[in-house]
Amino acid sequence: MPVLVASDLDRTLIYSPAALALTMPDARAPRLLCVEVHESRPLSFMTETAAALLTDLGDAAVFVPTTTRTRKQYLRINLPGPAPKYAICANGGHLMVDGVSDLDWHARVTARLADECAPLDEVREHLLANADPLWVRKHRVAEDLFAYLVVERELLPEEWVKDLAVWAENRGWTVSLQGRKIYAVPKPLTKSAAMREVARRTGAELTLAAGDSLLDADLLLAADRGWRPGHGELADAAWSAPQIAALPERGVLAGERILREFLRATRNTTP
């Protein structure tokens, strides 16, 4: 039976220049591979060693990129190794099959959101009315599924995020602060549900996962084994679970370590 590996991307496997955490002397810094270009500028990186590990993993397991990014944002990433047949975008709102969204899956997700959560327009209007232009740089709606703000972190009041989380909780939504982005996401919009669907389609009996943010917690809990890096929301909250390994590595070297763990676990279960 195949092994399914569902991994978050940003700040788990791939890293922006600001998130690389290259704390070693310059001469000892790892060689980096650019895996995303946006508006003619390099945007995301992994180490060359991680790129080789991901290529090996793509041959050994069903590798499923699993991201909160929109489809457009995901498709501009050029990961090394075999092209993944499946990818999970928009936090589970879109299940990509050979680069195309599965329309039946998307319809099932949107129907559930309509039944169980306050509408997106209500949440968006709350964000527009209550976010201070002093620290908000952008308001965005992603795939007509969820909303997020791009903010100046040093100016953002910590209590504002906590108050937003309480407001959202009462409406069936959750809040996650990742880098310079504040996400408001419907609770039933989960990476884990989409991962289970891919496991069903592929016949995978072992699922492995990794992620760094609160939006990855459900994915990690749904997997048989999981890993989180030493940075991010989950690390800051000292979040743990019995089947989850908390790694000490931070930044781009954490991505390398996570891929080593994926490969080791896959090979240990493959005849």
N, C-alpha and C positions, 0 to 999 in steps of 0.2 A: 504494500500500500504506500502511496506517495506521502511524503512529509510536506505539510503546508507551512510556509514561513510568511507571516503577515507583519510587516514592519512599517512603522511611521518613518517619514523621510526627514523633514526639517528638524535639525538639532538632535537627530537620532542617527541617521546614516549620512546625511548631507548637511553642509554647514556654510552659512554666509561668512564673509570675512570677519564680521564683528563677533561671531560665535565660535571661531576656530580654537580659541584658548591655547595659543602657542606660547606656553610659558617657559619653554626650554631656551637655551642660547640659540641665536639665529643659525649658527653653523650646524646645529643638531636638529633643526626643524625638519619634519618629514616632507618629502616631495609630494606636491598636491596635484590633483587632476580636476580641472574645471568640468562640471557636469551640467551647468545651466548658464545660458547667456540670455540676458533680457535687455532689450533696447541697445544692443551692441556692446553691452558691458558684462564681464564675468560676474556671476551672482552666487553660485553655490559650488562647493568643493567637497571632495573626499581625498584621503591619502591614496597614493598609487598602490600601496599595499592593500587598502580596503577595496579598491577597484578590482584587484586580482582575486580577492576573497569573494567578492560579489559575483564575479564571473564563474568561479567554481560552484558557488551556492546555486546559481541559476541552472547549472547542469545536474545538481544533486537533489534539488527539491523544487516544489512549486512555490516560486517566490512571488509574493503579492505586495507591491507597493501600496501603502495604506495611509491616506493623507486627508487633511482638512482642506487642502488646496482645491480650487475649482478645476474642472477638466482642462481648461485652457492653461492654467498655471502648471498643472501636472505635465501636460504634453510638451512643454518646452524643456523639460528635464531630459537629458540624454545619459541614462545610466549605462555603465559597462555591462557586458555579458548578454545572454540571450534576452530578446524582447519578452517581457512578461505577458502571458496570455491574459491574465486577470490583473486589474488594479482597482482599488477602492478610492474614490474621490469624494469631495464635499462631505467628509466625515461619515460616509456610508450612504449618502444620498444618490450617488451614481456608482454602479458596478460596471466597470469597463471590461469589455470582452474584445480582445484584439483591437484595442484603441477606440471602440465605439460603445456608447452607453446602452445598457440593457434596458429597454423601455418598459418592460413588464416589471422589473425590479423597481425602477424609479416610480412607477405608478403606485406600487404597493406602499412604498415609503411615504409618498406625499399623501395618500389616503389616511395612513395612520397618524401623520402629523395633524391633519385637519380634524381628526377625531379626538386627539388627546392633548393638544397644546393651544395656548393663546396664539392668535394669528401673527405672522411675521410683521405686518404693518403696525400692530400695536407696539411691538418691541422696538421697531425702528423709530417710531415716533417718540417713544420714551427716551431713546438714546439721543435723538436730535434735540429734544427739549432740555435734557439734563446734563449733557456733556459740555464742558466749558471750552469755548474756542481758544482759550489761553493754552491748553495742552492737547487739544484734538487737532490732528493734521488732516485726517480723511475719515469720511463715513462711507462704508461699503456694504452692499448686499451681495451675497454669494449664491449664485445659482437659484435665486428665489427660495432659498432654504433657510439661511441664517444670516446674521449681520455681524459686522465687526468694525471696530474703530482702530485707526492708526494714531498713536499718541506719542508725546514726549514723556518718557518714563520719569525723568528727574522732576517733572512738574506735576505728575499725576498724583492726586491725593489717595493714599492707600484706603482710607475709609470709603471713598466713592465706589471703588470696586466691590468692597464688602457689601455696601448698601444695594448696589446693582444686583449682586448675587442673591440677596434676600428677596428683592422685588421679583427677579426672574424665577426663583424657586417656586413662588406661589402661582406661577403661570405655566409651569411645566417646562421651564427652560433652565439651562445651566450656563455659568459664566466661567471663562478661562482666560487668564492673562499669560500671553506667550511673547516674550521679547517686547516689541513695541505695539503689539496687537491685543485688543480686548475682544474676545469672541463671546457672542450670545447665541447659543445653539439649543434647539429643541431637544429635550431629554431622549425621546425615542429615536433621534437621528444618531445612530451609533456605528462605529467601525466594527464592533463585535458581531452585529447582526449580519452585516455583509460578509464578514469572514466566515461565519457559519454557513452561509449560502455557498461560498466558494468551496468550503470543505465538503459540503453535500455533493456538489457537482463533480468534484475531482476524486471523491472517495477517500480523502485523506483521513487517517485515523490518529495522526499525531499533529498537533498544531503548536507552532512556536511563534512568539511575538516579542516586539520591543517598542518602547515609546518613552517620551520624557514628560508629557504634559497631562493635566487632568482629563483631557479629552481622549487620552490613551488608556486610562485606567480600566474602562470596560473591556477594551481589547485584550489587555494583559490578563484580566481575571477570567476571560473566556478561553484563553489558550491553556494548553497542557503545561507549558513552561514559558517563562518570560524573563526579560531583562530590562532594566532601566539604567540610564547613565547616572553619573554623579552630579549632574546639573539638571536644571529644569524644575517645573512645578512639583513633580512627584518627589524629587530629591529634597527640595526645600521643605516639603511637608513631612519628610521622613516616611513617606508612604511605603507600605510593604504588604506582602501577602505570601502565604506558604510556598507557592510555586514560582515566586518572582525573586530573581537575584538582583540585588542592588550593587552595581559596579562602582568602583572608586574613580575610574577614568572620567575626565571631563573634556568637553570640546571634541575636536575631530578625532582624537585618539580613542574616544569612547565608541565612535562609529566603527573603528577598526576592531576593537575588542568585541563588540556585539556581533559582528560578522564571524569572528573566530568561534564564538559560542554557538551561533547558528550552525556553522559547519560541523563542529564537534558533535553537537546533539544529533544532527542529521545522519552523520556517518556512523554514529553509535547505534542507530536504529535501522540502518539499511543493510540488508543481507549482503 
